[in-house]
Amino acid sequence: MGGMTLAYPTSVASTRSLRLGALVVVANALLAAGSLGVLISIGDLGTLFQAAVVLDSVKFVVVGGIALAAIRAGIRGLRETADGAMRRRGWAITGIAVAGLFALLTAGSLVATATLSLLT
């Protein structure tokens, strides 16, 4: 028969958490590359910092939303796998860790950009 057995079903929430965690990484990379491209084309320093704050805010909302979904799915996956009846507990933990790390990095980037914008 192969594949999944009835004795050890897999947690759908854990799988979703890991996939969303990977999506957080991809979304962060794409939005950062787009932001860099826009910022390189801006010549005026005042406009540069305003655009940087707007672009970092958009990245924070998008990446933060996906990270929140990954963390929620990871927590659900941890609950599903707590008694050992379901597999992929490590996937839930990895999804939570990756999403949390990138959410913190994105929030830190927004705070740093806003602070630099206010200081200039």
C-alpha positions in Angstrom: 0.0 0.0 0.0 2.9 2.4 0.9 2.7 6.1 2.0 0.8 7.0 5.1 -0.4 4.4 7.5 -3.4 4.6 9.8 -1.2 4.1 12.8 0.6 7.4 12.3 -1.4 10.0 10.5 0.3 13.3 9.7 -0.7 16.7 11.0 -2.2 18.9 8.3 -1.6 22.0 10.5 2.1 21.2 10.9 2.5 20.9 7.2 0.6 24.2 6.7 2.9 25.9 9.3 6.0 24.8 7.5 4.7 25.8 4.1 3.7 29.2 5.4 7.1 29.6 7.1 8.7 29.0 3.7 6.3 31.5 2.1 7.4 34.1 4.7 11.0 33.7 3.6 10.1 34.0 -0.1 7.7 36.9 0.4 10.4 38.7 2.5 13.0 38.2 -0.2 10.8 39.3 -3.1 9.5 42.4 -1.2 13.0 43.4 -0.1 14.3 43.0 -3.7 11.5 45.2 -5.0 12.0 47.8 -2.3 15.7 47.9 -3.1 15.0 48.4 -6.8 12.6 51.3 -6.0 15.0 52.9 -3.6 17.9 52.8 -6.0 15.9 54.7 -8.5 15.1 57.6 -6.1 17.6 60.4 -6.1 16.2 62.8 -3.4 17.2 61.9 0.1 13.9 63.1 1.7 11.8 61.1 -0.8 14.1 58.2 -0.3 13.4 57.9 3.4 9.6 58.4 2.9 9.5 55.7 0.3 11.6 53.4 2.5 9.2 53.7 5.4 6.2 53.1 3.1 7.9 50.0 1.5 9.0 48.6 4.8 5.4 49.1 6.1 4.0 47.1 3.2 6.6 44.4 3.8 5.7 44.4 7.5 2.0 43.9 6.8 2.5 41.2 4.2 5.2 39.2 5.9 3.7 39.8 9.3 0.3 38.5 8.1 1.8 35.3 6.6 4.0 34.8 9.7 0.9 35.1 12.0 -0.9 32.5 9.9 2.2 30.2 10.1 2.5 30.6 13.9 -1.2 29.9 14.4 -1.0 26.8 12.2 2.1 25.7 14.1 0.4 26.0 17.4 -2.5 24.0 16.1 0.0 21.4 14.8 1.7 21.3 18.2 -1.6 20.5 19.8 -2.4 17.9 17.3 0.9 16.1 17.8 1.1 16.5 21.5 0.1 12.9 22.4 2.3 11.3 19.7 -0.6 10.0 17.7 0.2 12.2 14.8 3.5 12.9 13.1 5.3 16.1 11.9 5.7 17.9 15.3 9.1 19.1 14.1 7.5 20.7 11.1 5.2 22.7 13.3 8.2 23.8 15.5 10.2 24.8 12.4 7.3 26.7 10.9 6.9 28.7 14.2 10.6 29.4 14.5 11.1 30.6 10.9 8.0 32.7 10.9 8.8 34.2 14.3 12.3 35.0 13.3 11.3 36.7 10.0 8.5 38.6 11.8 11.0 40.0 14.3 13.5 40.9 11.6 10.8 42.6 9.5 9.5 44.6 12.6 13.1 45.5 13.5 13.7 46.7 9.9 10.6 48.9 10.0 11.6 50.4 13.4 15.1 51.1 12.1 13.9 52.7 8.9 11.3 54.8 10.6 13.9 56.0 13.2 16.3 56.9 10.4 13.6 58.7 8.6 12.7 60.8 11.7 16.3 61.7 12.3 16.9 63.1 8.8 
